[in-house]
Amino acid sequence: MSGSSPLNGVLLIDKPEGLTSADVVRVVKKSLRPQKIGHLGTLDPFASGLLPLCLGTATKIAQFLMAEHKAYTGTIRLGIETDTLDATGAITRTTPVPWHESDVLRDLERRFSGEYWQTPPMYSALKRDGVPLYKLARRGVVVDREPRKVIIETLVLTDAGGDTLHFFVSCSKGTYIRSLAADLGTALGCGAHLLTLRRTVFGPFSENEAIPLSVLPDRLAQDTLPLLSLSQSLCHYRTLPISPQVATELRHGRQAILNNLPQIGSEQEVVQLLSEEGELIALARREMEQWRLVRVL
């Protein structure tokens, strides 16, 4: 892509440990100078892995990219609990770690797979009376949090030696991996905290498609920036081709023209409306056997 071309699309960055998601946005903004930029799915500073960035007009489709499904790998330290439930916090309790053979781990995998009621951690961005919980936690204030139902699609636990477990987890949005680590420690009777974390999947995106933040300047200089188009980014949505006439009508907000589109898919399904050149023109939702515009690009 040409360095003078508008930067519109989704850029998949492999976030290094030690940076906040906002730090990554600042670095990319300084290098690429897009008109607009935002990230999807915040990663904690100590975590690494897949961080999708929306550049330019891609910020208009961010709501359709918020993943229902994510996957992570990492390690859990048994026998040590911390106030943040991860390795960045202060140690609050230590307990001897019981012997755990493979059948114990298989039992844990079964117990925590499927629907799982999870209490969000105090160190989280959830708010109580407009105040983020982590700010309350830093002041030593602990408030009750309602458990929330999350879904653990896949959980694989492996003994990594000593007091450490390696894990792979595929889960629904809203799942706190720190809370999962702590709950696994509670189930084992020794407590635990999250030692390392890496996000490998975010909706339709994989870590294999991401580039390390450190190579961004070189990829830009070589004109090899792997920017996904809006349509490519929404590949998990069905597509409908439209004529130039329909595209013009939609860009003027005239959705009556949608009545001419075929009635495919299921109720409430969102589809991409693509031009003859494959450009995303709009997103539409099927409601009561009619198409309604939900976003025009």
PyMOL commands that set and color helices and strands:
alter all, ss='L'
color gray80, all
select helices_A, chain A and resi 21-32+56-64+102-112+133-138+177-188+207-209+213-221+230-233+244-251+255-260
alter helices_A, ss='H'
color red, helices_A
select strands_A, chain A and resi 9-15+37-39+48-55+69-78+80-82+91-94+114-118+127-128+131-132+148-159+164-172+192-202+205-206+211-212+238-241+270-274+280-287+290-296
alter strands_A, ss='S'
color yellow, strands_A
deselect
rebuild
show_as cartoon
